[in-house]
Amino acid sequence: MICNLCPRTCGALRTETEGHGVCRMPALPVVARAALHMWEEPPISGTRGAGTVFFSGCSLGCVFCQNESISHRDFGKPVTVSRLREIFFELIAQGAHNIDLVNPTHYAHVVAQALAEPLPVPVVWNSGGYDRVETLRALEGKIQIYLPDLKYVTPEYTEKYSGAADYPEAAQAAVLEMFRQTGPCAYDENGLLKRGVVIRHLVLPGKLAEAKRVMDWVSGHFAPGEVLFSLMSQYIPWGRAAEFPELNRRLRPSEARAAAEYMDALGLEGFTQEPESAEQAYIPPFDLTGV
Ligand code: SF4
């Protein structure tokens, strides 16, 4: 295939086994782990866990990526589309409340094929937010819950820390398209999310003002309660963070507190994390479990 799936629109050739675009990934999906996961937001992880499928490769280049062994160093195993669907059903048999596709952007074409027939549980599109609107439109009706990051709204940061100057414009358009598809959040009888958009923002050290600008954007585009906002304070220096001294520390409790207070003052509904939750335990072992 000639690939234009993500905002990079590389037009790169992707064969079943080789990839030549920014994401480096072949046309068949490469998966590093498929297992129940308790660390998503409460109405997604529930009591039994989200059925996470971690995809390898990435079209972004975030210098602090916590999953860099799979996103930048591409660890994982190629699987066929039929095996991917089989994995979904194995996770459902283990009790997964949903199928949680982690970093699926560059595999949108195979996700659409694997979901040609609906699943008995909601499907979560858990992306970095760097999604192309045209690609999302092709997924309409197949994805019930969108869980995008909104990492920044300032191009200077997106270029420097993620290698994508167009991230703000692309991610904002993507979030609006996601909401157009799902509408406001809706829950089942057990309080689990069955439809909606949850926007995540990881507060970076020294970037409280940027976190506020992100929250301002969300507050300016959605009525209270229409989307959920997940303010993440568990940043730990990882990946290439040592090359960026300003990112090479944990968040100060005062920064996390100020961000949470701002979220509260704006009336954004959702979730916050304690900075003490910055543990490596959030990074699951990428060991081909369930693949
Ligand atoms: S998904 Fe990969 S190959 Fe396709 S446009 Fe994006 S970076 Fe390029």
Residues whose N, C-alpha, C, O or C-beta is under 5 A from the ligand:
A	BS01	SF4	C3 N4 L5 C6 R8 T9 C10 G11 A12 G21 V22 C23 S59 H106
